[in-house]
Amino acid sequence: MTQATTKLVTDLRVLAADAEELVKLTASQTGEKFAAVRDKLQRSLADAKPRLVQAQEQLRTMQRLPLTPAKRTCKKIRWPR
């Protein structure tokens, strides 16, 4: 994975951990609005975690793929900066 991709995956994992902590810390709070927000956040986290793992695996797989002739040519060209 590229450095940017690795950072993105790490940031998303930190975000998920922070959201889980927020759910735990607000567990003692009562009221319908707190409960609704916690439920929505828990559902979103449950949906996002498997997709994050899948995306990370896809990125790893893409990184291992050989370069196509077009990509090799693009890498050889000295592009102006």
C-alpha positions as CSV (number, residue, x, y, z in Angstrom):
1,M,0.0,0.0,0.0
2,T,1.1,3.5,-0.6
3,Q,1.9,5.8,2.3
4,A,-1.3,7.8,1.7
5,T,-3.4,4.7,1.6
6,T,-1.9,3.3,4.7
7,K,-2.5,6.6,6.5
8,L,-6.1,6.6,5.3
9,V,-6.7,3.1,6.6
10,T,-5.1,4.0,9.9
11,D,-7.2,7.1,10.2
12,L,-10.4,5.2,9.5
13,R,-9.5,2.6,12.2
14,V,-8.8,5.4,14.7
15,L,-12.1,7.0,13.8
16,A,-13.9,3.7,14.3
17,A,-12.2,3.2,17.7
18,D,-13.1,6.7,18.8
19,A,-16.7,6.2,17.8
20,E,-16.9,2.9,19.7
21,E,-15.5,4.7,22.8
22,L,-18.1,7.4,22.4
23,V,-20.8,4.8,22.4
24,K,-19.4,3.2,25.5
25,L,-19.0,6.6,27.3
26,T,-22.5,7.7,26.6
27,A,-24.1,4.4,27.6
28,S,-25.2,5.8,30.9
29,Q,-26.9,8.8,29.3
30,T,-30.6,8.4,29.1
31,G,-33.1,9.8,26.7
32,E,-34.5,8.8,23.4
33,K,-32.1,11.1,21.4
34,F,-29.0,9.6,23.0
35,A,-30.3,6.1,22.4
36,A,-31.1,6.8,18.8
37,V,-27.7,8.3,18.1
38,R,-25.9,5.4,19.8
39,D,-27.9,2.9,17.9
40,K,-27.3,4.6,14.6
41,L,-23.6,4.9,15.3
42,Q,-23.3,1.3,16.3
43,R,-25.1,0.2,13.1
44,S,-22.8,2.4,11.0
45,L,-19.7,1.0,12.7
46,A,-20.9,-2.6,12.3
47,D,-21.5,-1.9,8.5
48,A,-18.2,-0.1,8.0
49,K,-15.8,-2.5,9.7
50,P,-16.2,-5.4,7.2
51,R,-16.0,-2.9,4.3
52,L,-12.8,-1.4,5.7
53,V,-11.2,-4.8,6.0
54,Q,-12.4,-5.7,2.5
55,A,-11.0,-2.5,1.0
56,Q,-7.7,-3.0,2.8
57,E,-7.4,-6.5,1.3
58,Q,-8.3,-5.2,-2.2
59,L,-5.6,-2.5,-1.9
60,R,-3.1,-5.1,-0.9
61,T,-4.1,-7.3,-3.8
62,M,-3.9,-4.4,-6.2
63,Q,-0.4,-3.5,-5.0
64,R,0.8,-7.0,-5.8
65,L,-0.6,-7.0,-9.4
66,P,2.0,-6.6,-12.1
67,L,2.2,-3.4,-14.0
68,T,0.5,-3.3,-17.3
69,P,2.5,-2.1,-20.3
70,A,0.8,1.3,-20.2
71,K,1.6,1.8,-16.6
72,R,5.2,0.8,-17.2
73,T,5.4,3.4,-20.0
74,C,4.0,6.1,-17.8
75,K,6.5,5.3,-15.1
76,K,9.4,5.6,-17.6
77,I,8.3,9.0,-18.9
78,R,9.9,12.0,-17.1
79,W,6.8,14.0,-16.4
80,P,7.2,17.8,-15.8
81,R,6.6,18.9,-12.2
